[in-house]
């Protein structure tokens, strides 16, 4: 749920200093444009200024209420809605707006009381939000279904339904609902946002990035759209772009709590652990409400050698979320560094006993077992050197999916992990690793890996194609690259991609 931002009263003094110039109608027109572009701060200032001259105007108060709700300010929205009580006519979704304002205030039961007897699409949507706040998932699903049945082309209901399905793990339903929302309202903020989020959750990062870009063209001031794009750029290992966009967004919304996590995350991606710790340090209220932020903070502390502090943050996370593998791995590592080998073994054996245990998990568990003289040490160490087929299968699936979806950073990480633990070189693993490195701009490494792939399987047309293209595009050895493409085309005469690469080379 969004947190309240500001109430109206403190803004009045500011507005009084800038209320001259435009008349109320002009301010309303400008506020409408700002609202359409998700620039809610500007919209609110213009609306409050206009209301000083037209204090009871229904359209000004209605747009102000919608603006406050969009900003997550339930109190401010109720202030405007209370002044609309006697308006005639009131907006058709007045009751739903009041209920949503109560939801933003955390008054879920009150919201449902307001909605009692209401049967409209917006009312059912507001009821669903209240039920979500009460953790009544079944009732929320029923309310959203009723809203869709009553108003099947309502983009707001469809977008909320898509977000609900995404949050409850039904990605296919979320995708279908997001598509319907966009069909009903191609430039609607929430429809574009949830569509991008659904793409990202399905690891279709190129599609997610394209959708965020489309959303930002329509809503350039949307902080949520910007944060989503920053996260995807980070996943794509486009750290410089992500950093620039983050700095610009922080200037727009310096108090936004979610931006804190993104700043720390990018610092961690750059291995700037002291910076990551500094960003999160002193923000106890944020850390306690965000498990991912706590894990990142603990990791930074551990990387900086502050072992006891890291342990103090990790213990409650693992206790509350026992299935959080990375937090458990970090806790086991911190226990080892603190000399608590038995505690580390107790923590890590849960991971090491899994058939898909990662080499990192097994190495730490083996170290802990050896320190306490447990016979499992030998088995864990052996599996760490040559992981089980379950691990290879899972990691390969992750790597291949990342490659298909253009997630070059994740593809590189997974293929490198596989390559490091293979008994002998695998041409396709080397080839795919070379391809993903090339997409990241790491051309020297990419060429070296591609040529190793050719050495491992000199009759593989795809491998020859990757190496040939890299040698030509980088200018390292155009003649050799062309020769490799000629050989690839001879081996796979019906492969249109190889034929196109050869034509370009010639």
N, C-alpha and C positions, 0 to 999 in steps of 0.2 A: 504494500500500500504506500502511496505517496505521503510524505510528511508535510505538514503545514509550512508555508513559507513566511508570509507576512499578513497582517490584518490591514484593513483599509485605513483605520484611523491614523496610524503613524505616517501614512503617505500624504495626508491632507496638507500638512505644512509644506512638503516639497512641491505639491501640485500648485499651491497658491502662488509660488514663485514663478511658475512657468505657464500659468493658465491664460495668459494673454496671447493674442495673435490669431489663432484659428477659432472659428465659431463652433458651437456644439455639433452641428451637422458634419462639418469638415473633420472634427475630431472623431466622430463616430465612423465616418468613412475610412479614416486612417487606421482606427482601431480594428475595424473589420478586416482590412488588408493585413495588419499585423497578426491578428488571430489566425487568419487563413495560412500564414507562413509560420505559425507556431511561435511567434515572437510575443509571448504572453506578457512579459514585463512592459514592453512598449504599449501594448493594447490596454493594459490596466491603467497605466498613467494617463493615457488619453481619455479613457472612459470616466475616471474619477474627476478629471478636469472638466469634462463636459457636464457631469452631474452637478457640479457646483452651480451651473447656470440653469440646468433643467433637472432639478433634484428628483422628480417623480417620473421621469421618462421611462416608459416600459421597455423600449428597445435597448436603451443604454443599460438599464438594470439587468435585463436578460443576458445581454452579451457579457456584462461584468460577472454575473454569476457563472456563466460558462467558462469564462477566463479563469476565475478563481478555482473552479473545479479542475480545470486542465493543469493548473499549477499545484494542485494538491492541497489547497487552502480551504478546508471545509468551513472554518469559522468565517472567513471573508465571504464565501459563497452564501452562507446563511444570512449575513448582514444584508446582502443585496436582495436575497429572496424574501426576507421579512418585509422589505420596502415594496415588494411586488405583490404582497398579499391582497391589497385592495385594488390592484390594477385591473382594468377591464378593457380588452381581454388579457388574460394571463397566457403565457406560452403553453402550448398543448402538453408539453412534458414537464410542467411545473412540479407536479408531485414527485416525478422521478428525479428531478434535479435536487429537490429537498432531501430525498432519501440518499442520493449519492453524496451530498454534502455531509450527511450524518455518518455515512460509511467512512468518509475521510477523517472524521473526528473520532472514529473507533466506536461509534454508537450503533452497533449492528442491530440490536434488538429494536431500538428506536426507529431505525430505517425501515424495518419490516412492519412496524406498527403504522408508519406513515403510508406504506404501500398496500395495507390491507384493503381488499376489494378492488384494487386497481388491476385492470387487464389491458395492458398495452405493451408494445415491444419494448420501449424504454423502461417501463415499470418492471417488467420481467428481468431486464438486464440489471437494473439497480438491485433487485431482489437477489439475483445471483451473486453480485458483489458482496452483499451483506452475508449471504450464506457462506461464501468463501472465507470471509472474516471470522465466521463462527466455526470454521473447519467442518462444515456440513457439506461434504462434496456431493453426495447424492442429491440433496435438495438444490444445490447450485446447478447441477447438470439438468435437473428437471425444469428449473426456471429458465435456463438458456434454451432448452428444447421448446418450451412453451412460447418464448419470445420469437424464436425462428418460425414456429408454426403460424403465429399471428402476423408476423411481418417478415416474410422470407427474404426480402431484398434489402433489409436494413443493414447497411455496412457496419454500423457500430456494434450491433448484436453479433454479427458474423465475426468481426475482428475479436471481440471479447470471447466468443466461443472458441475461436482458434487459439487464443492465448491460454484459455482454460485447458483445452486438450493438450497443448504443448506442455503445460505445467504438470499434467497428470500422466505424461509419458506416451500419449497417443499421437505420434508424429504424423502418421498418415492422415488421420482425421483433421489435425491442425493444418496440414498443407491444403487439403481440399477446402476447408473453411476460409483460409486466407485467400485462396484463389477466387472464391465466390465473393469475398469482401471487396477485392480489387476489381472484379468485374462490375460490381454494383457502384463502386466509387474509386476510380483508378488513381486519384491523387489524395485520397483520404489518409491522414497521418497515421492513425492506428492500423489501418489495413496494410499500408506499406511497411510499417514497423514490424508487425507480427509476421508478415511475409518474409522479411529479411531474417528475423529471428528463427523462423522455421527452417529456412535454408541453412543457416549457421548450425542449428542443432542437428541437421542431417548431414553436416560436413560438406555441404555444397557451397564452398566459400566464395567461389567466383560469382555464383548467382546471388549470394548474400551481399557481396560488395556492390554488385550492379544495382541491387534493390535499394541499398542504403544511399547510393549516389542519386538514384531517382528520387528517393525520399527527401534528400537534402536540396535537390533542385526545387522541389515544391515547398519545402519547409526548412529554409536555410538556418533558422534560429533554433531548431529542435535539438536540445541537449541530448535527449534519448537517442535520436538518430545518429548524432555524432559519436556518442559513446559506443553504440553498436558497431559503427564503422571502425572506430579505433581498435576495438577488440578483434575484429576480423583482420585488420591490417597486421596486428600483432601475431595472429595465428598464421598469417601468410609470410611471416618473417620480414615484413616491410616496416621495420622498426623506425626508420627515419621519418617516413610519412606519418606513422602513428604518433610519433613524438611531436611533430609539428602541429598536427590536428589537435592533439591533446592540449598543448600549450595555448592554442587559440581558443579552445573551448573553456579552459580554466579561466581565461580572461573574461569570458562571457558570463560564467557562473562560478565565481571563486568559492562559494559556500556549498557547492553540490557535493554530497558525501560520496556518491558513486565514483566521482572523478578521482577521489583520493586513492581508491583501490586500483584504478587504471594507471595512475602515476606510479604507484608502487610496483605494479605488475611489470610495467615497461622497464623500470629500473632493474628489476630482477632478471628480465630477459637479457639485459646488457651486463649481467653479473655485477651490477653496482649495488652490492648488499648494504653498504653503509647508507647509501641514499635511500634505498627501500625502507630500511629501518627508521631513518629520520622522518620519512613521509608518514609512517604509521605510528610512530612513537607519540604518546600523549593523547591518542584518540581512543581511549578505553571504551567509550560508549559505542563507537563504530565496530571495534574489534569484537566486542561481546555479542553483537547482533549479527555478525557476518562470519560464519565458520571459514570460508575461503580466505578472508582477510587475515584471520587468526593463523591459519596454516602458513600463509606467506610471511607473516611477521615472525613466526617461530622459525621458519626456514632461514630468514635473514639473520636472526639471532644466532642460530646454530652455525651458519657460515662464518660469522664474525667471532666465533669461539665463546659466546655467552651461553654455555651449555645449560646451566641451571635455570636460567630465565626461559630458554626454549622449552625445557621439560615442563616448566610450570604452565606454559600455554598449551602444550600438546596433550597433557594428561586428561584434562576435562573434555577435549575434543574427541579423543579416542574412546573415552568412557561413554560419551553421548552418541557418537557415530562410529560404532565398532567396525563397520564395513568400509570406512574411509581408508583405503590402502596406503595412500601417500602419507597421510598424517601418522599412521601406525609405523610406517617405515622410518619417518623422521624421529618419532619417539624412541624407537629401538636404537637408532643411531645415537641419539642424545644420551640414552642410558649407557650405551657402550662407552661413549666419550667421558661420561661421568664415573666410569668404573663399576657400574652396576650390571655385571655380566648376566646374573641370574634374571634380573628384571628385564634386560634386553632380550634374553632367550624366551622368556614367557610372552613378551610382546610380539616377537618376530616369528615364533614357530607357527603362529596362526597363518601367516603369509607363506612361510616356507613349505608347509604341508599341502598347500594347494597344488594341483597338477599344472596350473599355468603360472606358477611362481616365477617372478622375473629374476634374472641373474643378480641384480642389485639386492633384491630381498634375500636371495639365497646366500650371497656372499656375507651379508651382515649377520644372518642367522648362523652360518657356519662359524664365523668369528666368535659369536657369543657362546655357541655350543662348545667350541674348543676351549674357551677360557674357563668354563665350568666343568670340563671333562665329560661332556655328554656325548654318547656314541653317535648321535645324529650328525655330528660335525662332518664326518667323512662323506656321508650321503649328500648333505647340503652342498659341500664344496664341489663334489663331483658333478652335481646337477647344475651348479653355477657355471662350470666350464662348458658343459654341453647340455643346455636346457632341454626339457621334455618336448615332445612333438606338440603338445597342447600349447606351449608358449610360442613355439615357432609359428604354428597355425594362426594363433590369435594376433601375433605381431605382424605376420605377413598380410593378413586380412586388413589390419589397420593401415599398413603401409600402402597397399594397393588402393584402398579407398581414398587415402589422402592424395595419392598421385592422380587418381581420376578426377578428384574435386579441386585440384590446383592448390592443395594445402602443402606447399613445398617444404615448409619448416617441419611439419609433422612427418611427411614422407621421408625427409632426410634423417630425422631422428630414428624412425623405425627401421629403415633400411640399414643404417649404420649399426644399430643394435644387432640386427640379424647377421650382417656381414662379419662383425667382430666375433661371432660365436659359431660360425660355420667351420666344419672340419676341413673343407677345401673350398677354393673360390667358386662362386656361382655366377655364371655370366649374366643372368637376368637381374639378379640382385645388384651386381656392380653396375649394370646398364641403367637400371631404374634410379639408383643412387646418383649416377653421373647426370642423368636427365634432371632430377630434382635440384641438384647442386647448380647445374647450368641455369635453371630458371631463377635461382637465388642470386645469380651473378657471380658465383664462386667458380670462375671458368678454369683456373689452373687445376683445382681439385677435380673438377668435372672431367677435364680432358684426361688426366691421369687415370681416373677410374674407368672411363670409357675404353681406353687402350688396354687396360687390364682385362676388361670384359671381352675385347676382341681376342686377346691372347688365350683366354679361357675357352672361347668358342668361336673360332675364326670362320665357321660356316653358318653362323646365325645372322640372317639378313637384318633383323631389327637391331642387333648389337652393332653391326657394321654401319647401319644408317645413323644411329646416335653418334658414334665416334666421328663419322664423316661430316655430319652437319656441324658438330662442335669445332672440328679442325678448320672448317671453312669459315664459319661465322666469326670465329675469334681471330682469323688470319694467321694462326700459328703454323699451319702447313696445308695450304690450299691444294697442292698437288696430291698429297697423300689422302686428304679428305675426299677429293674427287675420285681417286682410285678405289677407295673403300665404298663409295656410293655406286660406282660402276659394278663392282663385285656384288653388292647387295641387290642391285636391280637384276643382275643375271640370276641370282639365287631365288629371287621372288619377283618374277616378271609381271605378276598381276597386282602387286602392291602399289596402289595409286599414290600413297604418301611418299614412298621411296622414289617413284618415278618423278614426282613433282620436285623433290629435293635435288635429284640429279639434273633435271631440266634447269633449275635455278642456278646450280653450280656451273653448268655449261654456259 
